[in-house]
Amino acid sequence: MLGAIQDRGGQRAIDALEQGWQTALEYADVIHRGGHDVTDELYGRLRAAWDEGQIVEITLVIGMTEYFNRFNDSLRVEPTK
């Protein structure tokens, strides 16, 4: 899972994930472009794999990650190792 998220394994790592996780990563990509871009079809696939509470949590993690990335990028904060 970590390899797929960090894009270390390329498409092969993503393809190895369960369908629900693949859909969650697709959802994150769409949200990154804009929350209004989430289609009913994508949400339906997300809903087939996750319950409402899990979708809220997934969305929260995506949103917080976006927030911290934008905050740190704007202030030129270097990531720590």
C-alpha positions in Angstrom: 0.0 0.0 0.0 2.7 2.5 1.0 4.6 1.9 -2.3 1.4 2.7 -4.3 0.8 5.9 -2.3 4.3 7.1 -2.6 4.4 6.1 -6.3 7.4 3.9 -5.8 5.9 0.8 -7.4 4.2 2.6 -10.3 1.0 1.3 -11.7 1.9 -2.3 -10.8 1.8 -1.4 -7.1 -1.6 0.3 -7.5 -3.0 -2.7 -9.5 -2.0 -5.0 -6.7 -4.2 -3.2 -4.2 -7.8 -4.2 -3.3 -10.4 -2.4 -5.5 -11.5 -0.3 -2.5 -8.0 1.1 -2.0 -7.6 1.7 -5.8 -10.9 3.7 -5.7 -9.8 5.7 -2.7 -6.5 6.7 -4.5 -8.5 7.7 -7.5 -10.8 9.7 -5.3 -7.7 11.4 -3.8 -6.5 12.3 -7.3 -9.8 13.8 -8.2 -10.1 15.8 -4.9 -6.6 17.1 -5.6 -7.9 18.6 -8.8 -11.1 19.9 -7.2 -13.8 18.5 -4.9 -16.5 19.5 -7.4 -14.9 17.0 -9.9 -16.1 14.0 -7.8 -18.7 12.3 -10.1 -21.7 10.3 -8.9 -20.1 7.3 -10.6 -16.9 7.6 -8.6 -18.8 8.2 -5.4 -20.9 5.1 -6.1 -17.7 3.0 -6.5 -16.3 4.5 -3.3 -19.6 3.7 -1.5 -19.5 0.1 -2.8 -16.2 -0.4 -1.0 -16.5 1.8 2.1 -19.3 2.9 4.5 -20.2 6.5 5.1 -18.0 6.9 8.2 -15.0 5.5 6.3 -15.6 7.8 3.4 -15.7 10.8 5.7 -12.4 9.6 7.3 -10.8 9.1 3.8 -12.0 12.6 2.8 -10.6 14.1 6.0 -7.2 12.5 5.5 -7.1 13.7 1.9 -8.1 17.2 2.9 -5.7 17.5 5.8 -2.9 16.2 3.5 -3.8 18.8 0.9 -3.8 21.5 3.6 -0.4 20.7 5.1 1.2 20.4 1.6 -0.1 23.8 0.6 0.8 25.3 3.9 4.3 23.9 3.8 4.9 24.6 0.1 3.8 28.3 0.6 6.2 28.8 3.5 8.9 26.8 1.8 9.1 24.3 4.7 11.4 21.5 3.9 10.2 18.0 4.8 12.1 16.2 7.6 13.5 12.8 7.3 
